[in-house]
Amino acid sequence: MTLPAGTVLPVRLEHGLSTRSNRSGDAFTGRLDSPLMSEGVVLAPAGSRVSGMVSQAVDAGRIKGRAYMTLVVHSLEVNGTKYALTSAPRSFQGRGTRKRDVITIAGATAVGATIGAIAGAGKGALLGAGIGGGSGTGLVLATRGRPVAFPAETRIRFTLADELQLPVQET
């Protein structure tokens, strides 16, 4: 029987993936989270092994550049037989850190101003604010953005890019 292009492959990852530890070309495995069916017939039972590849993985930069990762599935193993397939790529982008960066710099500036005001009145507050703001900015510049990360057991839905021929499974 044929699974048409556009069929969803509900995959549960066996191991975690992250832009901090994975690179383009790394393999990953998962299991079907539910059976693949066509016309009420099971073609691949839940738990069938799925193999894929990290086609792109870029970790977040400092200040600019969000992390991103693209995954593709290239095979499905059903009852010991491996079937090649083509999935549409799934791309994920890390969350931005702009709000966190602003809070870090503003907080360090406020703390510096407060300490400076206690130590040396108005002039001390101004000096302390400058030192605190500089320290906060330094911290932001030294810190990478958030990675794209999926722990083991994460569910990801892939989509067949081409049709897939599979035999009917005995129940």
N, C-alpha and C positions, 0 to 999 in steps of 0.2 A: 504494500500500500504506500501511498505517497503523502507525506506531510508537505503542504504547500509553503512557499516563501511567505514570511509574515507570521508563521507559527511561533508562539512564545515557548522558550525553553526556561522553565523555572529552576534555577540552579542555586544550590546551597554550597558555599565554599568549604573545602576541607581544611584549609590553612589560611591564615591571615595574609593580607596584601597591604602594602604601604609604599608611598613614594619615598619614604626614608630608607627602606630596605630593599625594595624591588627595582629592577631596571628593565628597560625595553628588551624584549626577547626572553624574559623569564617565563617559565611554564607555571601553570596553576591547575589544580584539579578541584572538582566539585562533584556533587551528586544531584540527580534530578530530585526536586522537592516534591513533585507529583508526577503521575504517569503521563506519557504522551499518548494521546488517543486520536483516532480518526474514525468517524462513523460509528462511535460507540465501542470500538475495538482497541485494546491496548497494544501499542506498537513498541513502547519502551516503558518498563515498570519504574515506579518511584525507586530511587536509590541507584539507578543506573549511573555509571561513572561518566563524567564529562571532563574533557581536557581542553585547555585553552592556553592563551599566551597574553602576556602584557605587551601590547604593541607599542605603547608609549608610556613613559613614566618620567616626570620631571618634578623634582622637589621644589618647594617654595623657596624663593630668594629672600634676601633681606630687604625690607621696605617694599620693593616692587617684585612682581612675579608670583602669581599664585601657583600652587602645586596642581598638576593634572595627571590623570592616568586614563589610558584607553585599553579596554580588554576585548578580546575576541575568543570565541569558542571554535575549535577546529575538529573535534571528534567526539563521538558518543559511543560508549561500549555497552552493548546489550547482550546479556547472557554469554559473555566471553568473546563476542565478535565486535570488532571495532569498525565504525562507520565514519568516514570523513564527511564533514559538513562545513558550510560557510555561514557564520553568523554575522549580523550587522555589528559594527564596532559599538561598544558602550563607552562613552567618555564621561569622566567625572572631574570636576574642578573643586579645589579646596576653597574654603571660606576665606574671605578677606579679613585682614587684621587692623584695618584703619581705625575703627572705634577703640579697640584695645590699645593701639599705639597712642592715640590722642589722650586717652585716660592715663596711660603711663607717664607721658610727658607732663600733662597738667598736674597730676598728683605729685610728681617729683618737684615741679616748680612751686606748688603750694607748700610742700614740706620745707623746701629750701627757704622760701620767704618767711615762713613761720619761725624757723630756727634763727634766721638772720635777724628778724625783728626782735626776738628775745635777746639775742647777743648784742645787737648794735642799733636798735631803733630803726628809723626810716632808711638810712643809708645801708644798714645791715640787711634789711628786708629786701632791698633792691639787689644787693650783691648775692644774698642767699637764693633769691628767685632765679638769677642768672646761672648760678652754680647748679641748683636743682634741675632747672630746665635742660642744661647741658648734660647732666648725668642721665636724665630720663631719655633724652635723644640718643645718647650713647648706648643705653640699654636697648632701645628700639632698633638701632642700627646693628647691634650685635646678635639680635634674635631673629631666627628664621620664622617664616609664616607657618601656618598650619598645614600638615600633610593631608593627602587623601589617604585614608586608611579604612580597611575593612577587616574586622576580626573574623576568626574562624566561625563558621555557621551563618555568616551573612547571606541573605537571599538576594540574588541579582537575577533579573529577568532579561534574557537575551532573546533575540529574534532571528529566525532563519532568514538569511539573505537569498538563498536558493532553495528549491524543493529538495526533499530528502526521501529516498526510498528505503523503507524498513519492512521486514517481514512481520506478519501477524505473530504475536507471542502466544504460546500455549498457556492456558490458565489452569 
